[in-house]
């Protein structure tokens, strides 16, 4: 199985209506908020606060892609 096969399978998975519904649920929003917040906090700590604005922007962009908000 090559990278093209894996990519195709991933696209098929993400285009499934049940998966789309799950990703746009309130539960997914709650989980993603906690996960993204934790990752952002860790990244800020590692970078010493030098890239807080960029980290927050990346977190916000990712948050818009998952959940209800």
N, CA, C and O atoms as a MOPAC input file, in Angstrom:
PM7 MOZYME 1SCF
protein

 N      0.85800 1    -1.17500 1     0.00000 1
 C      0.00000 1     0.00000 1     0.00000 1
 C      0.90300 1     1.23600 1     0.00000 1
 O      1.71600 1     1.42500 1     0.90500 1
 N      0.74800 1     2.06200 1    -1.01600 1
 C      1.55600 1     3.26100 1    -1.13900 1
 C      0.88300 1     4.46900 1    -0.51700 1
 O     -0.24600 1     4.38900 1    -0.03200 1
 N      1.58100 1     5.57700 1    -0.53500 1
 C      1.05600 1     6.81700 1     0.04000 1
 C     -0.20500 1     7.27100 1    -0.67900 1
 O     -1.10000 1     7.85200 1    -0.06400 1
 N     -0.27900 1     7.00500 1    -1.98900 1
 C     -1.48000 1     7.38300 1    -2.74200 1
 C     -2.69500 1     6.60600 1    -2.25100 1
 O     -3.78800 1     7.16000 1    -2.13200 1
 N     -2.50000 1     5.31900 1    -1.96600 1
 C     -3.59300 1     4.49300 1    -1.45500 1
 C     -4.06300 1     4.98000 1    -0.09200 1
 O     -5.26200 1     5.04400 1     0.17800 1
 N     -3.11400 1     5.32100 1     0.75500 1
 C     -3.44400 1     5.80600 1     2.09800 1
 C     -4.18700 1     7.13000 1     2.00000 1
 O     -5.17100 1     7.34600 1     2.70800 1
 N     -3.72300 1     8.01000 1     1.12900 1
 C     -4.37600 1     9.30600 1     0.93200 1
 C     -5.79800 1     9.12700 1     0.42800 1
 O     -6.71600 1     9.80300 1     0.89300 1
 N     -5.98200 1     8.21700 1    -0.51900 1
 C     -7.32200 1     7.96100 1    -1.06200 1
 C     -8.25400 1     7.43200 1     0.02200 1
 O     -9.40400 1     7.86200 1     0.12000 1
 N     -7.76300 1     6.50000 1     0.83500 1
 C     -8.57500 1     5.94100 1     1.92300 1
 C     -8.95500 1     7.02600 1     2.92900 1
 O    -10.08800 1     7.07500 1     3.40700 1
 N     -7.99100 1     7.89500 1     3.24400 1
 C     -8.26000 1     8.98200 1     4.18700 1
 C     -9.31700 1     9.93200 1     3.62700 1
 O    -10.21200 1    10.35800 1     4.35900 1
 N     -9.22600 1    10.26700 1     2.34800 1
 C    -10.21200 1    11.14300 1     1.72400 1
 C    -11.59500 1    10.50400 1     1.73200 1
 O    -12.58800 1    11.17300 1     2.02100 1
 N    -11.66400 1     9.22900 1     1.41800 1
 C    -12.94300 1     8.52000 1     1.44400 1
 C    -13.53700 1     8.53400 1     2.85400 1
 O    -14.73500 1     8.75300 1     3.03200 1
 N    -12.69000 1     8.30000 1     3.83900 1
 C    -13.12800 1     8.29500 1     5.23100 1
 C    -13.69400 1     9.66100 1     5.61700 1
 O    -14.77600 1     9.74300 1     6.19900 1
 N    -12.96900 1    10.72800 1     5.29600 1
 C    -13.38900 1    12.06900 1     5.68600 1
 C    -14.60900 1    12.55400 1     4.91100 1
 O    -15.30700 1    13.45700 1     5.37200 1
 N    -14.87600 1    11.97900 1     3.75200 1
 C    -16.04000 1    12.36300 1     2.96300 1
 C    -17.29600 1    11.57900 1     3.32900 1
 O    -18.37700 1    11.87200 1     2.81600 1
 N    -17.16900 1    10.58900 1     4.20600 1
 C    -18.32000 1     9.80800 1     4.65800 1
 C    -19.23300 1    10.70900 1     5.49000 1
 O    -18.76200 1    11.44000 1     6.36100 1
 N    -20.53100 1    10.65600 1     5.22200 1
 C    -21.47700 1    11.52200 1     5.93000 1
 C    -21.49200 1    11.29100 1     7.43200 1
 O    -21.65000 1    12.24600 1     8.19300 1
 N    -21.33400 1    10.06100 1     7.87700 1
 C    -21.31900 1     9.77800 1     9.31200 1
 C    -20.10000 1    10.42600 1     9.96300 1
 O    -20.19300 1    10.95200 1    11.07200 1
 N    -18.96300 1    10.38700 1     9.27800 1
 C    -17.74700 1    11.00900 1     9.80400 1
 C    -17.91800 1    12.52900 1     9.83300 1
 O    -17.54000 1    13.17700 1    10.80800 1
 N    -18.48200 1    13.09200 1     8.77700 1
 C    -18.72400 1    14.53500 1     8.74600 1
 C    -19.64400 1    14.95800 1     9.89300 1
 O    -19.40500 1    15.97700 1    10.54000 1
 N    -20.68500 1    14.18000 1    10.13900 1
 C    -21.59900 1    14.48500 1    11.23900 1
 C    -20.88200 1    14.41600 1    12.58500 1
 O    -21.09100 1    15.27100 1    13.44500 1
 N    -20.05400 1    13.41900 1    12.76700 1
 C    -19.32400 1    13.26800 1    14.02600 1
 C    -18.35500 1    14.42200 1    14.24400 1
 O    -18.21700 1    14.92100 1    15.36100 1
 N    -17.68600 1    14.84500 1    13.17900 1
 C    -16.72000 1    15.93500 1    13.30300 1
 C    -17.39200 1    17.27900 1    13.55500 1
 O    -16.75500 1    18.20400 1    14.06000 1
 N    -18.66000 1    17.39500 1    13.21200 1
 C    -19.35600 1    18.65900 1    13.42500 1
 C    -20.26900 1    18.62000 1    14.65100 1
 O    -21.16900 1    19.45000 1    14.78100 1
 N    -20.04200 1    17.67200 1    15.53800 1
 C    -20.86600 1    17.54900 1    16.73900 1
 C    -20.31900 1    18.39300 1    17.88900 1
 O    -19.16300 1    18.81600 1    17.87000 1
 N    -21.15700 1    18.62600 1    18.87300 1
 C    -20.72200 1    19.37100 1    20.06200 1
 C    -19.65600 1    18.59200 1    20.82600 1
 O    -18.73900 1    19.18800 1    21.39200 1
 N    -19.76900 1    17.27400 1    20.84500 1
 C    -18.77100 1    16.45100 1    21.52600 1
 C    -17.40900 1    16.62400 1    20.86600 1
 O    -16.39700 1    16.73900 1    21.55800 1
 N    -17.37200 1    16.64200 1    19.53800 1
 C    -16.10400 1    16.85900 1    18.83200 1
 C    -15.55900 1    18.24200 1    19.14800 1
 O    -14.35000 1    18.41800 1    19.29400 1
 N    -16.44200 1    19.21900 1    19.25500 1
 C    -16.02000 1    20.58800 1    19.59600 1
 C    -15.36600 1    20.61800 1    20.97100 1
 O    -14.29700 1    21.20500 1    21.14000 1
 N    -16.00100 1    19.99000 1    21.94900 1
 C    -15.46300 1    19.97300 1    23.30600 1
 C    -14.09500 1    19.29400 1    23.35600 1
 O    -13.16300 1    19.80300 1    23.97800 1
 N    -13.98600 1    18.15700 1    22.70500 1
 C    -12.72000 1    17.42100 1    22.70000 1
 C    -11.64700 1    18.21500 1    21.97300 1
 O    -10.51700 1    18.32100 1    22.45200 1
 N    -11.99600 1    18.77300 1    20.81800 1
 C    -10.99900 1    19.51600 1    20.04700 1
 C    -10.54000 1    20.75800 1    20.79700 1
 O     -9.36100 1    21.10700 1    20.74300 1
 N    -11.45400 1    21.43400 1    21.50000 1
 C    -11.06200 1    22.62100 1    22.27100 1
 C    -10.02100 1    22.26300 1    23.32900 1
 O     -9.02700 1    22.97000 1    23.49400 1
 N    -10.25100 1    21.17400 1    24.03700 1
 C     -9.30600 1    20.74300 1    25.07100 1
 C     -7.96500 1    20.33500 1    24.46500 1
 O     -6.90600 1    20.72000 1    24.96100 1
 N     -8.02200 1    19.56700 1    23.40700 1
 C     -6.79500 1    19.09200 1    22.76200 1
 C     -6.01100 1    20.24900 1    22.16100 1
 O     -4.80800 1    20.37200 1    22.39400 1
 N     -6.67900 1    21.09300 1    21.39200 1
 C     -5.98800 1    22.20800 1    20.75000 1
 C     -5.45000 1    23.19800 1    21.77900 1
 O     -4.36000 1    23.74300 1    21.60800 1
 N     -6.20600 1    23.42800 1    22.83600 1
 C     -5.73000 1    24.31700 1    23.90200 1
 C     -4.47400 1    23.77900 1    24.56400 1
 O     -3.53300 1    24.52900 1    24.82700 1
 N     -4.45900 1    22.48400 1    24.83400 1
 C     -3.28900 1    21.86400 1    25.45500 1
 C     -2.06400 1    21.90400 1    24.56100 1
 O     -0.95600 1    22.17900 1    25.02000 1
 N     -2.27300 1    21.62700 1    23.27900 1
 C     -1.15800 1    21.66100 1    22.32300 1
 C     -0.63900 1    23.08800 1    22.19000 1
 O      0.57200 1    23.30600 1    22.16100 1
 N     -1.54200 1    24.05800 1    22.10800 1
 C     -1.13200 1    25.45800 1    21.98200 1
 C     -0.34600 1    25.89800 1    23.21500 1
 O      0.68400 1    26.56100 1    23.09000 1
 N     -0.82000 1    25.53700 1    24.39000 1
 C     -0.11200 1    25.89300 1    25.62400 1
 C      1.28100 1    25.27900 1    25.66300 1
 O      2.24000 1    25.93700 1    26.06500 1
 N      1.39700 1    24.03200 1    25.25000 1
 C      2.69700 1    23.36500 1    25.23300 1
 C      3.63700 1    24.03800 1    24.23300 1
 O      4.81700 1    24.23800 1    24.51900 1
 N      3.11000 1    24.38300 1    23.06900 1
 C      3.93500 1    25.04700 1    22.05600 1
 C      4.40400 1    26.41300 1    22.54500 1
 O      5.54400 1    26.80300 1    22.29500 1
 N      3.54400 1    27.13200 1    23.23000 1
 C      3.92000 1    28.44000 1    23.77200 1
 C      5.02400 1    28.30200 1    24.81900 1
 O      5.95400 1    29.10700 1    24.86900 1
 N      4.90800 1    27.28200 1    25.63900 1
 C      5.91800 1    27.05300 1    26.66900 1
 C      7.26400 1    26.72000 1    26.03000 1
 O      8.29900 1    27.23700 1    26.44900 1
 N      7.24600 1    25.86000 1    25.01900 1
 C      8.47700 1    25.43600 1    24.35400 1
 C      9.15100 1    26.60700 1    23.63200 1
 O     10.37800 1    26.70000 1    23.60700 1
 N      8.35300 1    27.49200 1    23.05000 1
 C      8.90900 1    28.61300 1    22.28900 1
 C      9.16200 1    29.83900 1    23.15200 1
 O      9.62200 1    30.86500 1    22.65100 1
 N      8.87200 1    29.74300 1    24.42000 1
 C      9.13700 1    30.86100 1    25.31900 1
 C      8.29000 1    32.08200 1    25.05200 1
 O      8.68000 1    33.19700 1    25.39800 1
 N      7.14600 1    31.89300 1    24.44600 1
 C      6.24400 1    33.00500 1    24.19000 1
 C      6.56600 1    33.80900 1    22.94600 1
 O      5.87500 1    34.78300 1    22.64900 1
 N      7.59300 1    33.42800 1    22.21900 1
 C      8.00100 1    34.19200 1    21.03300 1
 C      6.98600 1    34.12600 1    19.89200 1
 O      6.90500 1    35.04500 1    19.07700 1
 N      6.22000 1    33.04800 1    19.83600 1
 C      5.31300 1    32.83100 1    18.71300 1
 C      3.86000 1    32.67700 1    19.14800 1
 O      3.07800 1    32.00100 1    18.48000 1
 N      3.50000 1    33.29900 1    20.26100 1
 C      2.14600 1    33.14700 1    20.79700 1
 C      1.07200 1    33.51600 1    19.77800 1
 O      0.07600 1    32.80500 1    19.64200 1
 N      1.26600 1    34.61300 1    19.06800 1
 C      0.25900 1    35.06900 1    18.10900 1
 C      0.06400 1    34.05000 1    16.97400 1
 O     -1.06500 1    33.75900 1    16.57900 1
 N      1.16600 1    33.51900 1    16.46300 1
 C      1.07700 1    32.51900 1    15.39700 1
 C      0.45400 1    31.22900 1    15.90400 1
 O     -0.34300 1    30.60700 1    15.20100 1
 N      0.80400 1    30.82400 1    17.10300 1
 C      0.25400 1    29.60600 1    17.69400 1
 C     -1.25400 1    29.76200 1    17.89100 1
 O     -2.01900 1    28.84700 1    17.58600 1
 N     -1.67900 1    30.91900 1    18.39900 1
 C     -3.10600 1    31.16200 1    18.58700 1
 C     -3.84000 1    31.14300 1    17.24500 1
 O     -4.95300 1    30.62300 1    17.15700 1
 N     -3.23000 1    31.70100 1    16.20700 1
 C     -3.84000 1    31.69900 1    14.88000 1
 C     -4.00200 1    30.29700 1    14.33600 1
 O     -5.03700 1    29.96300 1    13.75900 1
 N     -2.98200 1    29.47700 1    14.51900 1
 C     -3.05000 1    28.08700 1    14.05200 1
 C     -4.10300 1    27.31100 1    14.83400 1
 O     -4.85500 1    26.51900 1    14.26400 1
 N     -4.15000 1    27.54500 1    16.14400 1
 C     -5.16400 1    26.87800 1    16.97200 1
 C     -6.57000 1    27.27300 1    16.53200 1
 O     -7.45100 1    26.42000 1    16.42400 1
 N     -6.77900 1    28.55600 1    16.28100 1
 C     -8.10200 1    29.03700 1    15.85800 1
 C     -8.50100 1    28.45900 1    14.50700 1
 O     -9.65600 1    28.08700 1    14.30400 1
 N     -7.55300 1    28.38500 1    13.59100 1
 C     -7.84700 1    27.82400 1    12.25700 1
 C     -8.21600 1    26.35000 1    12.37300 1
 O     -9.15700 1    25.89400 1    11.72400 1
 N     -7.49100 1    25.61200 1    13.18700 1
 C     -7.79200 1    24.19800 1    13.38300 1
 C     -9.14500 1    24.02600 1    14.07000 1
 O     -9.90100 1    23.11300 1    13.73800 1
 N     -9.44500 1    24.89700 1    15.02200 1
 C    -10.70100 1    24.81200 1    15.75900 1
 C    -11.90000 1    25.03300 1    14.84300 1
 O    -12.94700 1    24.41700 1    15.04300 1
 N    -11.76500 1    25.89300 1    13.85200 1
 C    -12.85700 1    26.15000 1    12.91300 1
 C    -13.14800 1    24.92900 1    12.03500 1
 O    -14.26100 1    24.76900 1    11.53300 1
 N    -12.14300 1    24.07500 1    11.85500 1
 C    -12.30700 1    22.91000 1    10.98500 1
 C    -13.00000 1    21.72600 1    11.67900 1
 O    -13.48200 1    20.81100 1    11.01200 1
 N    -13.04800 1    21.75000 1    13.01200 1
 C    -13.61700 1    20.63700 1    13.77000 1
 C    -14.66900 1    21.16800 1    14.73900 1
 O    -14.46600 1    22.19900 1    15.37900 1
 N    -15.76700 1    20.47700 1    14.84200 1
 C    -16.77800 1    20.81400 1    15.83300 1
 C    -17.81600 1    21.78300 1    15.31300 1
 O    -18.06300 1    21.86700 1    14.11000 1
 N    -18.41600 1    22.50500 1    16.22400 1
 C    -19.56500 1    23.35700 1    15.89800 1
 C    -19.24100 1    24.83200 1    15.91400 1
 O    -20.08600 1    25.63800 1    15.52700 1
 N    -18.06500 1    25.21700 1    16.34200 1
 C    -17.71600 1    26.65100 1    16.43200 1
 C    -16.46300 1    26.94200 1    15.64300 1
 O    -16.01400 1    28.08700 1    15.59900 1

